[in-house]
Amino acid sequence: MKSRFRWIIALLTVLLSIFVGFSFNSHSTEAAKKDSNVLKIGMEANYPPYNWTQTNDANGAVPISGSHSYANGYDVQIAKIIGKKLHRKVVVEKTEWDGLLPALTSGKIDLIIAGMSPTPERRRAINFSEPYRKSTFVVITNKASKYSNAKKLTDFKGAKLTAQQGTLHYGLIKQLKGSHREPAMRDFSAMRQSLSSGTIDGYVAEDIEFQSYHNVNPNIIAVNLNKMAGFHVDHDDSITSIGVKKGNTKLLNDVNAALRTISTKKRDQMMATAIKEQPKAGNSAKKENWLVSTWKQYGNMILSGIGMTLLLALVGTIIGFFIGLLVGIVRTIPTPTTRGKRWALNVIKWLLSVYVEIFRGTPMMVQAAVIYYGIAQFWHLNLNRTVAALIIVSINTGAYLAEVIRGGIISTPEGQFEAASALGMSHNQRMWHIILPQAIKNCLPSITNEFIVNIKDTSVLSIISVSELFFVGTTIASQTFQFFPTYLSISVIYLVLTFTITRIFNFIERRLEGNKNYNLMANQVQVGTPKDAEANN
């Protein structure tokens, strides 16, 4: 058992060393290759016709950083014109809507071009360019809905309405007296799915969203709010501008100068082209199975998402194991007799307890946002998304495994400690040769469970736009408009991954247990039965 334990520790150490070396080498290489002429544009790449994700560079698409995908749409074409004027290559940083402002203020992107309105709240955080589009606000609902013929604001009484989270659209629902304001949703894909399933009666958006959605779903209708008496929206709320970090006056002036070169007619033509070229519900699905057609188009993206999910879960669990092992050992060190050592150990244990409580007591999604954006904003350390994700998963896992391993150590029978002490072993010798091999073997089911949890929990890293499996699934659903089959397929992939890995670890556990069928051997001279004694007499 001790030999196996040493081999496991050695193997994990080698894997960890390889990964750390690869990560730092990749990060250094990336930093060395960083081109100051690159213009990093932040957008969702999930809001057609403004922006969307595609698998190739057709129709003038530009690459999405950190992936093999491309972004296209009205915003992308605007960005290309600006990039050309500034003599800088455009690269899209695909970012969730809620992460756009933190990404800009922390310096991870240069511009936000994502159909964003310059509201007063946003102006306090960032600067905005001159407008590049003006919008009309509508309620998008089904043609068969009783609210499709609404003529005044009170006609929406009883309607279940929503809008995208973090947008002014959600606040506009308050003007629709008597309507029920449902919880805001993460993106337009979720709202479209909710509308088609009947969960909501409609959602507030811009007229261009209706044109985009109607292009693939003719069964919807837009009710124009701007034409209704009593409806009010500020000028800044009805325009779309480009976000620029405060203090970067030169870039702001350059962006404005570039926008002035694009005529209104040209902008309308660009939007019409974007609507025409945006992803549509797959026509090929009528000729062949949806799963087959989706795999042909997005197979590489799905495989990449699976690979990223497994990488984050595996490496995060390995590093987390070492963190948990170290923390668990330190927190079980006996109290020294020397006053100074006792005080120092108590301080260290207290700090480790704080670490464990913080990372066990807060959601990984919050940790991801704080670490990824906070480190960049306050310490000016621009971490790669993948590296940041690995750090997040590792320290989160370490906090949980620290308690698991500590429990494994203190649950070891007291007699083991006493026997080792009687043999003259030091504390370190007792831990390494006697206690840890047993504790880790006993903790293996919990470590396996943590690995399985990490496979599923990587989905929350979409908050920092890591291209793991769920993030890829969301992208595919928004492009194909096949929400239920896409998410069902993604859930099946997760199930296959967790089921397979569970069986692998069950096999490892059985191997570590060894053969439980023991043949007890005894010295016949030393051990005998009563009948043997009578026979001898």
C-alpha positions in Angstrom: 0.0 0.0 0.0 2.8 2.4 0.9 4.5 1.7 -2.4 1.3 2.4 -4.3 0.8 5.6 -2.4 4.3 6.8 -3.3 3.7 6.0 -6.9 0.5 8.0 -6.9 2.1 11.0 -5.3 5.0 10.8 -7.8 2.7 10.6 -10.8 0.5 13.5 -9.6 3.7 15.6 -9.0 5.0 14.9 -12.5 1.6 15.8 -14.1 1.5 19.0 -12.0 5.0 20.0 -13.0 4.3 19.4 -16.7 1.2 21.5 -16.5 2.7 24.3 -14.6 5.6 24.5 -17.0 3.3 24.3 -20.0 1.0 27.0 -18.6 3.8 29.5 -17.8 5.6 28.8 -21.0 2.3 29.3 -23.0 1.6 32.4 -21.1 5.1 33.8 -21.6 4.9 32.9 -25.3 1.6 34.6 -25.6 2.9 37.7 -23.9 5.9 37.7 -26.2 3.8 37.5 -29.3 1.4 40.1 -28.1 0.9 42.7 -30.8 0.4 46.3 -29.8 -1.5 46.8 -33.1 -4.3 44.5 -32.1 -7.6 46.1 -31.3 -9.5 44.0 -28.7 -13.2 44.3 -29.1 -15.5 43.0 -26.3 -18.9 41.6 -27.3 -21.2 38.7 -26.6 -21.0 37.3 -30.1 -24.4 35.9 -29.3 -26.8 38.8 -30.3 -27.6 38.6 -34.0 -27.7 40.6 -36.1 -25.4 42.9 -34.0 -23.0 40.0 -33.4 -22.8 36.3 -33.5 -20.4 33.3 -33.5 -19.7 31.2 -36.6 -17.2 28.3 -37.4 -15.4 30.0 -40.3 -14.3 33.4 -41.5 -17.0 33.7 -44.2 -18.5 37.1 -45.0 -15.7 39.0 -43.4 -15.8 37.4 -39.9 -12.9 38.0 -37.5 -11.3 35.5 -35.1 -12.5 35.1 -31.5 -9.5 35.2 -29.1 -8.8 31.9 -27.4 -10.9 29.7 -29.7 -11.2 28.4 -33.2 -14.4 30.3 -33.9 -15.1 33.6 -35.6 -17.4 36.5 -34.9 -19.5 38.4 -37.4 -22.4 40.8 -37.5 -23.1 44.5 -37.6 -20.9 45.3 -34.6 -18.0 43.4 -36.1 -18.2 45.3 -39.4 -18.3 48.6 -37.5 -15.2 47.4 -35.5 -13.4 46.5 -38.8 -13.9 50.0 -40.2 -12.6 51.5 -36.9 -9.6 49.0 -36.9 -8.8 49.9 -40.5 -8.8 53.6 -39.7 -6.6 53.0 -36.7 -4.3 50.6 -38.6 -5.0 47.9 -36.0 -6.1 44.3 -36.4 -9.5 43.5 -34.9 -9.8 40.5 -32.5 -13.0 39.8 -30.7 -12.9 38.9 -27.0 -16.1 37.0 -26.5 -17.5 38.1 -23.2 -20.8 37.7 -21.4 -22.9 40.9 -21.2 -22.4 41.3 -17.4 -18.7 41.0 -17.9 -18.2 43.7 -20.6 -17.8 46.7 -18.3 -15.4 44.9 -15.9 -13.4 43.6 -18.9 -13.1 47.2 -20.2 -12.3 48.9 -16.9 -9.7 46.2 -16.1 -8.0 46.6 -19.5 -8.8 43.2 -20.9 -10.5 44.8 -23.9 -10.0 48.1 -25.7 -13.6 48.8 -26.8 -17.1 47.6 -26.2 -19.0 47.3 -29.4 -22.1 45.2 -28.4 -25.2 47.2 -29.0 -24.8 49.0 -25.7 -26.7 52.2 -24.8 -24.8 55.0 -22.9 -27.1 55.1 -19.8 -26.2 57.5 -17.0 -25.1 54.6 -14.8 -22.7 53.3 -17.4 -21.4 56.7 -18.2 -20.2 56.9 -14.6 -18.0 53.9 -15.2 -16.8 54.3 -18.8 -16.8 56.8 -21.7 -19.0 56.5 -24.8 -18.5 57.4 -28.4 -20.9 59.2 -30.6 -23.9 57.0 -31.4 -23.7 54.6 -34.3 -27.3 53.5 -34.3 -30.7 54.6 -32.9 -33.3 52.1 -31.7 -37.0 51.8 -31.3 -38.4 49.7 -28.4 -40.9 47.0 -28.9 -42.5 44.1 -27.0 -41.9 40.9 -28.9 -44.7 38.4 -28.5 -46.4 35.6 -30.4 -48.9 36.5 -33.1 -51.5 34.3 -31.4 -51.1 36.1 -28.1 -53.9 38.3 -26.8 -51.3 41.1 -26.4 -50.3 41.1 -30.0 -52.9 43.9 -30.8 -52.0 46.1 -27.8 -52.5 49.8 -28.6 -51.8 51.4 -25.3 -49.6 50.7 -22.3 -52.4 49.4 -20.1 -53.2 46.7 -22.7 -50.4 44.6 -21.3 -52.2 44.2 -18.0 -51.6 40.6 -16.8 -48.8 39.9 -19.3 -45.7 38.1 -18.1 -42.8 40.2 -19.5 -39.1 40.2 -19.2 -35.9 41.6 -20.7 -32.2 41.0 -20.7 -30.4 41.3 -17.4 -28.4 44.4 -17.0 -30.1 46.4 -19.7 -32.4 49.4 -19.7 -35.1 47.2 -21.4 -35.9 45.6 -18.1 -36.7 49.0 -16.5 -39.0 49.9 -19.3 -41.4 47.2 -18.3 -42.5 49.3 -15.3 -44.2 51.7 -17.8 -46.5 48.8 -18.9 -49.0 49.2 -16.1 -50.5 46.0 -14.7 -47.9 43.7 -16.4 -46.0 41.2 -14.4 -42.2 41.8 -14.5 -40.6 38.4 -14.6 -37.0 37.9 -13.5 -34.5 39.3 -16.1 -32.9 36.7 -18.3 -29.2 36.3 -19.2 -29.4 36.7 -23.0 -31.8 36.8 -25.9 -31.4 33.1 -26.6 -33.1 32.4 -23.2 -35.9 34.9 -23.9 -36.6 33.4 -27.3 -36.8 29.9 -25.8 -39.1 31.1 -23.0 -41.4 32.9 -25.5 -41.6 29.8 -27.7 -42.3 27.5 -24.7 -45.0 29.8 -23.3 -43.1 30.6 -20.1 -43.5 34.3 -20.8 -45.9 36.3 -22.9 -43.3 38.6 -24.4 -40.0 40.5 -23.8 -38.9 44.1 -24.3 -36.2 44.6 -26.8 -35.1 46.8 -29.7 -36.8 46.7 -33.1 -33.7 45.2 -34.6 -34.0 42.1 -32.4 -37.5 41.6 -33.8 -36.2 41.8 -37.4 -33.5 39.3 -36.5 -35.8 36.9 -34.7 -38.6 37.2 -37.2 -36.2 36.2 -39.9 -36.2 32.7 -38.4 -39.5 32.7 -36.7 -42.4 34.2 -38.6 -44.9 33.5 -35.8 -43.9 36.4 -33.7 -44.9 40.1 -33.9 -43.5 43.3 -32.5 -45.7 45.8 -30.6 -44.1 49.3 -31.0 -43.9 51.0 -27.6 -42.5 54.3 -29.0 -45.9 55.0 -30.6 -47.9 54.5 -27.4 -49.0 57.6 -25.5 -47.2 58.0 -22.2 -44.2 55.9 -23.1 -41.0 57.7 -22.4 -37.4 56.9 -22.9 -34.4 59.2 -22.6 -32.3 60.0 -25.7 -29.2 58.2 -24.4 -31.3 55.1 -23.8 -32.4 54.9 -27.4 -29.0 55.2 -29.0 -26.2 52.7 -29.3 -22.6 53.7 -28.7 -19.1 52.3 -28.3 -17.6 52.0 -24.8 -14.1 53.3 -24.1 -12.2 53.2 -20.9 -12.1 56.4 -19.0 -8.9 58.4 -19.5 -8.3 57.0 -23.0 -9.1 60.3 -24.7 -7.0 59.6 -27.8 -8.8 56.3 -28.6 -12.2 57.9 -28.0 -11.4 60.7 -30.4 -10.1 58.2 -33.0 -13.2 56.1 -32.7 -15.4 59.1 -33.2 -13.4 60.2 -36.2 -13.8 56.7 -37.7 -17.6 56.7 -37.0 -18.1 60.0 -38.8 -16.8 58.4 -42.0 -19.7 56.0 -42.1 -22.8 57.5 -43.6 -26.3 56.7 -42.4 -27.0 55.0 -45.7 -23.9 52.8 -45.3 -24.9 51.9 -41.8 -28.4 50.9 -42.9 -26.9 48.8 -45.7 -24.6 47.1 -43.2 -27.5 46.2 -40.9 -29.5 44.9 -43.8 -26.6 42.7 -44.8 -26.1 41.5 -41.2 -29.8 40.5 -41.0 -29.4 38.6 -44.2 -26.2 36.8 -43.2 -27.1 36.0 -39.6 -27.5 32.4 -38.5 -30.8 30.9 -39.3 -32.6 27.8 -38.0 -30.9 25.1 -40.0 -32.7 24.3 -43.2 -30.5 21.2 -43.5 -32.3 19.8 -40.6 -35.3 19.2 -42.9 -33.2 17.0 -45.1 -31.1 15.2 -42.5 -31.2 14.5 -38.8 -30.7 17.6 -36.6 -28.0 15.9 -34.6 -26.0 14.9 -37.7 -26.2 18.4 -39.3 -25.3 20.1 -36.0 -22.3 17.8 -35.5 -21.1 18.4 -39.1 -21.2 22.2 -38.5 -20.2 22.4 -34.8 -18.5 19.1 -34.1 -15.0 20.7 -33.7 -16.5 23.3 -31.3 -18.1 20.7 -29.2 -14.9 18.6 -29.0 -13.0 21.7 -28.0 -15.6 22.4 -25.3 -15.3 18.9 -24.0 -11.5 19.1 -23.9 -11.6 22.4 -22.0 -14.0 21.0 -19.5 -11.9 17.9 -18.8 -8.7 20.0 -18.7 -10.1 22.4 -16.1 -11.7 19.6 -14.0 -8.7 17.2 -14.1 -5.9 19.8 -13.6 -8.0 21.7 -11.1 -8.6 18.6 -9.1 -4.9 17.6 -9.1 -3.7 21.0 -8.0 -6.6 21.2 -5.6 -5.6 17.9 -4.1 -2.0 19.1 -3.4 -3.4 22.3 -1.9 -5.9 20.3 0.2 -3.2 17.8 1.2 -0.9 20.6 2.5 -3.7 22.5 4.3 -5.0 19.3 5.8 -1.6 18.2 7.1 -0.8 21.6 8.6 -4.2 21.9 10.3 -3.6 18.5 12.0 -0.1 19.3 13.3 0.0 18.7 17.1 0.4 21.9 19.2 4.0 22.6 20.0 5.2 23.0 23.5 7.3 26.0 22.7 5.3 29.2 23.1 6.7 30.9 20.0 6.1 27.9 17.8 2.6 27.4 19.2 1.7 31.1 18.5 3.1 30.9 14.9 1.2 27.6 14.2 -2.0 29.0 15.6 -1.7 32.0 13.3 -1.1 29.8 10.3 -4.0 27.5 11.2 -6.3 30.5 11.5 -5.3 31.9 8.1 -5.9 28.5 6.5 -9.2 28.2 8.2 -10.2 31.6 6.8 -9.1 30.4 3.3 -11.2 27.3 3.7 -14.3 29.1 4.9 -14.1 31.8 2.2 -13.8 29.4 -0.7 -16.3 26.9 0.7 -18.8 29.7 1.6 -18.9 31.6 -1.7 -20.1 30.4 -5.1 -17.4 29.6 -7.7 -19.1 32.0 -10.1 -18.5 34.9 -7.8 -15.0 33.8 -7.2 -14.4 33.6 -10.9 -15.6 37.2 -11.5 -13.6 38.6 -8.5 -10.4 36.8 -9.4 -10.5 37.3 -13.2 -11.5 40.9 -13.3 -10.3 42.0 -9.8 -6.7 40.9 -10.3 -6.6 42.8 -13.6 -8.2 46.0 -12.3 -6.3 46.3 -9.0 -3.0 44.5 -9.6 -2.8 45.1 -13.4 -2.1 41.4 -14.0 -3.9 40.3 -17.2 -4.4 36.6 -16.7 -5.3 34.4 -19.7 -8.8 33.1 -19.3 -7.8 29.5 -19.2 -5.1 30.1 -16.6 -7.5 32.2 -14.5 -10.1 29.4 -14.7 -7.5 26.8 -13.6 -6.6 29.0 -10.6 -10.2 29.4 -9.7 -11.1 25.7 -9.9 -7.8 24.7 -8.1 -8.2 26.9 -5.1 -11.9 26.2 -4.8 -11.2 22.4 -4.9 -8.3 22.8 -2.5 -10.7 24.3 0.1 -13.1 21.4 -0.1 -10.4 18.7 -0.2 -8.6 20.3 2.8 -11.5 19.4 5.0 -11.8 15.9 3.3 -8.2 15.1 4.0 -8.2 16.6 7.5 -11.2 14.4 8.2 -9.3 11.4 6.8 -6.3 12.1 9.0 -8.2 12.6 12.3 -10.4 9.5 11.6 -7.3 7.3 11.5 -7.5 5.1 14.7 -5.6 6.5 17.6 -3.7 3.2 18.0 -1.9 3.9 14.7 -0.4 7.1 16.1 0.5 5.4 19.4 2.1 2.4 17.7 4.2 4.7 15.4 5.2 6.7 18.4 6.2 3.6 20.3 8.5 2.7 17.4 10.3 6.1 17.8 8.9 7.7 14.7 8.7 11.5 14.4 5.5 13.3 13.5 6.6 13.6 9.8 7.5 10.0 9.7 4.2 8.9 11.1 2.3 11.1 8.6 4.3 10.0 5.6 4.7 6.3 6.3 1.6 5.4 8.3 -1.2 8.0 8.4 -1.3 9.6 4.9 -1.4 6.3 2.9 -4.5 5.2 4.8 -6.1 8.6 4.9 -5.8 9.2 1.2 -7.1 5.8 0.4 -10.1 6.4 2.6 -10.6 9.8 1.0 -10.5 8.6 -2.5 -14.3 8.3 -3.0 -14.6 11.9 -1.8 -11.8 13.0 -4.1 -13.5 11.2 -7.0 -16.7 13.0 -6.1 -15.0 16.4 -6.2 -13.6 15.6 -9.6 -17.1 14.8 -10.8 -18.4 18.0 -9.3 -15.7 20.0 -11.0 -16.7 18.6 -14.4 -20.2 20.0 -13.9 -19.2 23.2 -12.1 -16.9 24.3 -14.9 -20.2 25.5 -16.5 -20.2 28.5 -14.1 -17.0 29.7 -15.7 -19.0 31.0 -18.6 -19.2 34.1 -16.5 -15.7 34.9 -17.6 -16.4 33.5 -21.1 -14.3 30.3 -20.8 -15.1 28.1 -23.8 -16.1 25.0 -21.9 -18.9 22.6 -22.8 -21.8 24.6 -21.5 -20.6 27.9 -23.0 -20.2 26.1 -26.4 -23.7 24.7 -26.0 -25.2 28.1 -25.4 -23.4 29.4 -28.5 -24.7 26.6 -30.7 -28.3 27.0 -29.3 -28.2 30.8 -30.1 -27.0 30.1 -33.7 -29.3 27.2 -34.5 -32.4 28.3 -32.5 -32.7 24.7 -31.4 -32.6 25.2 -27.7 -34.2 22.1 -26.2 -32.3 19.5 -28.4 -29.0 21.4 -27.9 -29.2 21.5 -24.1 -30.5 18.0 -24.0 -27.5 16.8 -26.0 -25.1 18.8 -23.8 -26.6 17.2 -20.7 -26.1 13.7 -22.3 -22.4 14.6 -22.9 -22.0 15.6 -19.2 -23.7 12.4 -18.1 -21.4 10.2 -20.3 -18.3 12.0 -19.0 -19.3 11.7 -15.3 -20.5 8.1 -15.7 -17.3 7.0 -17.4 -15.0 8.8 -15.0 -16.9 7.3 -12.0 -16.4 3.8 -13.3 -12.7 4.5 -13.9 -12.2 5.6 -10.3 -14.2 2.7 -9.0 -11.8 0.4 -10.7 -8.8 2.3 -9.2 -10.4 2.0 -5.8 -10.8 -1.8 -6.2 -7.2 -2.1 -7.2 -6.0 -0.1 -4.2 -8.2 -2.3 -1.9 -6.3 -5.4 -3.1 -7.4 -9.0 -2.6 -9.8 -9.3 0.4 -9.7 -13.1 0.5 -6.9 -13.8 2.9 -5.6 -17.4 3.7 -4.6 -17.3 7.4 -1.4 -19.3 8.0 -0.5 -20.5 11.4 2.4 -22.4 13.0 1.0 -25.8 13.9 3.4 -26.0 16.8 2.1 -22.7 18.3 -1.6 -23.2 17.5 -3.5 -26.3 18.1 -7.1 -27.5 18.7 -8.3 -29.4 21.8 -8.6 -32.6 19.8 -4.9 -32.2 18.8 -4.0 -31.9 22.5 -5.9 -35.1 23.4 -4.3 -37.0 20.6 -0.9 -35.9 21.8 -1.7 -37.2 25.3 
